Amino acid sequence: MTFDIKKIPFSRHGSYLSVSYLKRRKGLEEGLYLRNIRGGDDNDGAVFKLDVLADNEIVPFESILEPTYLELVSEHGSVKLVMEDVDNVYLSAENVGIRFTLVRKAYDNAFLKSDKSWQINVFSKKINFMTTILEGNLDVDAPWNVNGSKKVIIDFLPSVKTNKMRGILEEFTITYKNKELEQDFEVCHQKVKESFYSWEGKVLSTPEKYEQGKKQAAYITWSSMVRKEGKLTRSAMYMSKNWMTNIWSWDHCFNAMALLKHQPELAWDQLMIFFENQDSTGMLPDFINDEFAYWNCTKPPIHGWTVLWMLDRSENISNNHLEEIYTPLSKWTNWYFEYRDNNKNGFPEYYHGNDSGWDNSTVFSKGIPVESPDVCAFLVLQMEALEKIAQRLQKEEEARRWKQKQEELLTAFLDYFWKEDYFTAYVAGQQVKTGDSLLLFMPIVLGKKLPKDILNKLVEGLKDESRFLTDNGLATESVSSTYYESDGYWRGPIWAPSTMLIIDGLYRAGEVDFARELSKRFCNMANKNGMAENFNAVTGEGLRDRAFTWTSSVFLILANAYVNN
């Protein structure tokens, strides 16, 4: 199976290197680039532009992306790239060469290290590279000018005798350590194949008709892993190695869920990584990457829901695991009532749309802070999770307190937010009446905890084809709303997290047939249109970042556990 490099980047499990197709912008030509994705998504990470050479001239090429290699094919010959390990790119070519042109900034430079190697110091990206020719010739143009190279152009060229080229580009951050380099390209390729196929064998099984989606989801989740480094205390799955090169503090939950069955320890790592970056107040950062955590907002408290889901499906969560998460999860729950309840009425607020995860939802059209019913629903489930953990850990008094708190919050929240036949939100004490957002249906995540009449009204609204229900699933803003936009982020497009939360709530509420139908619609759409960040609700077209891990994970979960069950 091949992928479109313009939509899905080339990388491998554990690596901070990625090859992506970048559009033209100021100072950057359109084309294929080797990128360093450290430091988050504030920049594109472009390090080298890649071009194919024939007779020392740049020639057109097409890209073929397989899960384990990238091939650049011209009419003169082709170059294959393989990431044999997390810190290198092996190169193999016949009849052609490959050029790496540094996206140069101040102080960036290159110098001759040996008769076969040049070292490139990329100050601007906080990284170094060693380029080594194994067969053929290495031609480097890097004229020195005061305190850096005017330019750095590295050409890996085929041997005059054999017309073949083999080379390697290795990244390092501090000191290069000499090592024996593998000489056989196919041995390198075999290593990466073993890594990918081992991962693929552990992804959740799906019906045969979803084989295409499963393969893509397997590649995206495998290749979006990065090794622990800096603030990342455990191996972590990024949201993408395209543009969303961070982990957000609810995205990681869905990836943990998809890994649970066959890679339980890695699943636990995904869940815990945010709690190891938790503030002393209990707040979780909005997102983290290897270099920093971002604190200007956060994300909704779905972590208790996640723990309950995982406890229901795995016996691999030990008391040691529960001890590890109990105090952090308690602090995260209490944080909402201590620090996000301005008017002290017992109902926490979102200080920005980003806090909810639904950045530009119409619920936030009239200002902030917003009291939204979903946050209380999530906190009820979080308290239930804490109750169950406390029981497992024989903290009986604490379990009783969490049970009492969840019951009190459930009663109060229903009385405050439910208005005859719908949930509302408040800003400055006034009901929010802008648009028609699916966000106000999220309390269905409570399942049978909701009174039957409320549940029936929510289901009726979700089934209304003039509002949210489309052939592809649930739009995030009613298609009849004047605020609906086909590519309006949270004002229309279908998203994986909202889909997963609602389907699970429906399933636990006994609305199994409807949950199955929504699962099928989402999986059919993703299988056809890829693992995009979100989707046009009407056409199913993939939008924004086209290689998203939480979409991949939700696709796998739904196809495995909800479509036919």
N, C-alpha and C positions, 0 to 999 in steps of 0.2 A: 504494500500500500504506500502510495506517495502522497505528500502534502504540498500545499502551495506556500512557498517561502515568503510570499508577500502577505500571508495571513498568519502563518505559524513559524516561529523561529527555530533554528537549528541549535540544539544544545544537548546536554546529557545530565544525568543524575549527579548532583553534587557540585556542579561547576558554576562559577560566576562569569563564564564566557558564553556568549551567545552570538549567533550570526542572524541578522535580520535585514529585511529590505526596508530602507528608509526613504521617505519622500524628500524631494528637494526643499531646502530652506536656506536662509541666509548663512553663507559660509559652508554649506554642505550640499554636494551634488546628490542627485537621486541615485540610488544603487544599493548594492549589497555591502554590509559592514560587519566586521568583527567588533563586538561590543564588550565592555566590562560593566556589568550591571550592579556593581557595588554602589552603595550610597543612595539607593532609592530612585524614584522616577522624576526627580527634579531636572534631569538632563537625559539625553538619549543614550549616553554611554558610548557613543561611537569612538572607536580607537583607530581602526584601519578600514579604508575602502578596499574592496576586493575586485580585481579585474583579471580576466584571462588574457594571456599574451601568446601571440604567434609571430615568429620572426621579429621579436621585440616590439610588436605593435599591439595595442589593445584591440581585441576583437569581440563581437557580440557573442553572448552565450545564453543558454537556458539553464535553469536550476532544477535539479531533481532532488527532492528531499525525501529520503527514507528515514525510518526511525533511528537507524544506526549510522547513517552517513549522509553527506551532502555532496552531490556531483554537479560540477559546472561544465556543461557540454557545449562546445563550439563545433563548427564544421571542420576545424583543423584537428581536434582532439579534445580530451576532457581532463579535468582535475577532480580528484576525490579528496574530501576532507573527513577525517574521523577524529573524534575526541576519545582517544584511547584511555585517558585518565582525566581527572577533574581540572588539571592545570595545563593541558596541552592540546594542540591540534596537529595531527599527522597529515602530511600531504603526499599524494601520489598522482603523477601525471604521465601522459604519453603524448609526444609531439607538440605539447604546449607547455607554457609556464603559468605562474600565478603572481600577480603583483599585489603587495600590501602597501598602500599609501597612507601614511600617518595623518590623522586629523590633528595637525600640529598647533600647539599653543606655546606660550613663552616657556623657555628652559627645556622643552622636550628635545631629546637628542639621541643619537646613535653613534656607536664606536665599534671598531674592530676588536673582537675578543680573542679570536684565534683564526687560523687559516680557513676554517669552515663555519665560523659563528660570528654574529654581530649581536651586541646588546643594545636594547632600546629602553631608554629611561623616559617614561611618559609621566612627567611631573603632574600634568593636568588631570590625570586619572588615578594618581597615587599607585601606579603599578609599573612593573618592568617586564620586558620580554627578552628571551634569548631565542634567536633564530639560527637554526643549524641546517646546513645542507648535508644530506646523506648520500645522494647520488645526483649528479648534475652540477650546476653552478649557482652561486649566490652572488648577485650583483646588487650593491647597495649604493644609493646616491643620497648622501647626508652631509653636505658641506657645512663646516662649522662657521658660526658667526657670533663672536663675543662670548655669549653665555648659553648658546643652544644651537641646534642645527637649523639652517634655513628651511630645510625640508627633509623628510625621511621617506625614501621610496625603496622598498625591498622587493627584488625580483628573484623568485625561485625559478631557475631555467633548466630545461632538459639537457642531458649530456649530448654532446655532439656525436659521440659514438653510438649511444644506445637509443637516443631520442626519448629517454625516460628521465623522470625527476622524482626524487623522494626527499622530503624535508620535514622539519618539525619546528613548531613555534611553541615555546613554553612560557607561561606566565610565572612571575614570582613577585613578592611584595617587599622582601627585605634583602636577603643574600642568596645568590644563585648557588645551588649545591650541585657540583658535578656528579653525573650519574651515567651508568651505561644505558645508552639509548637503544631501544628495540629497532632493529634494522629491517625487519620484515613487516610490510604494511598490512598484510593479511592477518598476521598474528595480532596486531593492534586492533584490527577490525573485529576479530573473533572475541577479544576481551569485551568490547563494548556491546557486541551482540549478546554475549552471556549476561551482561548486566540488564539489558533491556528485556530480554525474553524471560529472565527470572522475575522481573517486575510484572511483566504482562501476565505471567502465569498466576500471579497473586491478586490481580484485580478481580472485582466481583463478576460473577458469571451473569450473562444476559441472554435473552432469547436470540436465536440465530439471526433474526431479521435486523438486529441491532449490531451486527458484527462490525460494520464500518464505523459506527459511533464508538463502540468499545475499543477498537484499535486506536482511534484518534484520542480518546480519553486516556488510554493507557500511556500513549506517547507524551501527551501534554503533562500528565501528572508526574511521570518518571523524569522528564526533562526539566521540569520546573522545580525540582528539589535542589537546594543548595546546602553545602556542608556547614557545620556550625563554625561561626567566626564572629568576632566582635560581640555585639549585643545579642546575636543569635546563639543561645546557650545550648541548642540542640539542632540536629538536622531539621531543616524547615522546608515546607513547600510554599514557594512564592505563588502569588495569584497568577503571574504570567512572567515569561521572560521576554515579552514584547515591550509593553509600556508600563504595566502595573507591577513594577518590580519592588513590591513590598509585601507585607502580610498585614491585613486589617483584622481588627479584633472581633469580628464575627465570621469572616471568611474561613478562618482556620478551623472553625467548628465543623463545617461541612466536609472539609478534607479529612479531618480526624474520623468522622463517621464512616467515610468510604474506605478507610484503611483498616477499620476495626477488626473485621472478620479474619483477614489473613496476615495482617501486620500489626498486631495489637500494641506492641511497644512503640512503634513509630506513630501509631494513632495517638497514643497517650502523649508522646512528645509534642505533637501538633497542638493538642489541647493545652498543655502546661506552659508552652513557651511564652504566652502572654502573662501568665501569672508570675513568671520569673522576671518580668519587667514591670510588675505592678508598683504603683506609688504607695507610700506609707499610709495615705488616706484610704486606700482601697481602689482608687481609680485605675482603670486599664487604659493604656495609650490607644489612640486612634489607629496607628499603624507602627510597625517596626521594620527595620532592615538591619543589615550588618553594622551600620554606622550610628544610627540614632533612633530614638523613639519620638513620636509626634504627639503632643499633649493638648493642642487647641480644641480638640473635641474627642469623643470616644465613640463607641458603637453599642447597640442594644444588648441587654443582658440575656442572651439566649444560651448562656453556658450551662445553666441548670437544666434547661430543656435538653441540651446535648448530653449531659451526664445521665439523665433519666433514660434517654434513647439508648445510650451505650450500655447502661446497666441491664436494660431489658434484653440485650442481644449478645452479651458476652460474659463468660465466666472468667475471663482473663484479667478483670479489674479487681485487684487484691485489696485487702485492708490497708496495705502500705500505700497503694495508689490513693485510696480515699483519705488517708491521713495527710497525704501530700497536698490534696486540693481543698480539704475542708476549711481550713482557716482562710486561705486566699478567697475562696468562693463566698465565705461569710462576710469578709471585708468588702468585697465587690457588691454584695447585696445591700449591706448597711450603708454603703457610700451614697446610694441613691436617696435615702431618707435623710442623711446627715448633710449632704452637700448639694442636692438637686431638688430641694423642696422649698422654694423661696417663701411661699405664703404659709408654710407649715400646716397644710391641710391634709397631709398624709399621702398626697399623690405626686410622685416625682415628675420632673419636667425635662424636656429636651431643650438645651440652650441653642441648638441649631439643627437644621435638617440633617446634617452629617452625623449628629449624635444618634439618630434613628436608623442610619444606614440608607434612608430614603431621601437623599440629599435635597432634591428640589420638589418633593411632593407638594401638592396643593394644600396639604394640611399646614404648611409653613408659610402660606402666602401672605398672611396678615401680620406676621411678626413673631417674636420670641420673647420669653420662653413659652413653650407649648406643653400643655398637659395632654398627652395622647394615651388612649386606652391600651395600646399594645405594650407599653413599658410595664404597666401594672400586671398584665397577663403574664409576661415573661417573669416578673418577680414572684408571682404566685408559684409558678413552676420551679423557680430557683429555690424558693423556700421548701417546696416539696422535696426537691433533690437533697437539700441540706438536712431535712428531717430523716430521709432514708439513709443518708450517710451517717448521721449521728446514731441512728439505730444500729447500723452495722458495726459502728465503733463503740457501742455500748455506752453512749452518752445520752442516757434516757431523759434527763431533765432538759437538755438542750433540744432533743428531738421533740419533746412536748411543747417547748417554746416556739420552735419553728412551725409546728402544726397549728398552734393557736394563731400565730402571726399570719400564716397563709389564709386561714379561714376568715380572719378579720379583714384582711386586704381584699379577698375575693368578694365578700359581702359589700364592703364599702365602695369598691371600684365599680361594681355592677349598678349600685344605686346612683353613683355620681355620673357615670359615662353613658349608661343606657337610657335612651329617650324614646319610650314607647315601642319603636320598631327599628332603631338604628343606634350604633355607637357614635358618639361625637367626641370632639377634642375642644380644648379651651385655650385661648390666649387672652391674657389680662382679664380673666373672669368671663369672657364672652365666648359663646360657641363659635367654632370655625365652620363657616358655611361655603367656603370657596371650593369649587370643583367637586369631584366625586372620586376620592382616592381609595384604592384597595387597602391602604394602610389601616383604615378604620375597620377592616374585616379581620385583622390579624388576631384579635382575641379568640378566634376559633381554634387557635393552637391549644386552648384549654380543653378541647374535646368535651367529654361528658361532665366536666366540672361546671359547664354552663347549663343553666336551666333550659329545659326542652323548648320552651317557646322562643327564647333568644337564639338557640341553635337553629331552629327551623327558619327563623327570619334571615339569619346569616346565610344559610344554605340556599334559600330562595333568591337572595341577592346575588350570590356567586353563580347561580345557574341562569341568571338573566342574560340572554344573548344580546340584548340591547345595551348592556353595561360592560361587564368584565369578561364574560365567557366568549372566547373565539375558537376557531378551529385548532389553534395552537396552544391554547391554555388561557391563563388569566392575565389580562392587561392590568397594569398598575394604576392606570387612570381610566375611568369609563370611556369607552370608544364614543359615547354620546356626549361626553363632556366638552364644553367649549375650550377647555384647557388641554385636551388630548393632543399629543404630538407623536407621530409615528417613530421619530427618533428623539424623543423628549426625555431621555434618561428615566427618571421615575414618574414621568407624566404620560405613561402609555406602554412602553416596551415591557415584554415579559422577562422576568428575572428568575434565576434558579433559586435563590434563598427564599423569596416570598412563596414560590411554588412549593418548595419542600416543606416549609412550615405549615402552610395551609393544608396540603395533602396529608401530612401526618396528623394534624388536628382532626380533619374529616375522618380519617381512618379510625382514630381512637374514639371518635364520637359515634361510630357505627355506620357512617356514610361511606361504606366500603366501595360500592359500585361507582359512586361519583369520584372517589379518590383514585380508583383504578383508571377511570376515563381521563381524568386530568393527567395522570402519570403517562398514559399512552400518548396523549396529545403532545406533551412536553418532549417525551423521548423520540417520537416520530419527527418532530421539528428539529431537535438537536442532531439526530442521526442523519438527517438530510442536509442541514445547513451548518453543522459544525458546532464547536464548543465556544460560542461567542460570549462576550461579557453580558449582552442582553439581545433581545430579538424584537423585530417588528411584530406587534401583536396580531396584525391582520395577515401579513404575507409570510411570516416566519423567518424572514431574512435575518441573518446574523449581523449584529451591529457592534461598533466600537472595537475593543480588543478582541481578536478572533481566536485566542488560544488561552482560555480562562480555566483555571483549575476548579473553582467551585462549581462551575457549570459542568465540567467533566465529572466531578464527584457526585453531584446531584443526579446527573444522567445515570451513572452506574448504580446508585442507590435505588432510584425509582425503577429502573429496568430490572434490577435484581429482586427487590423486595416488595414492590407495590403494584407493578403492572398486572401480575397474574395472581397475587395473593389476596 
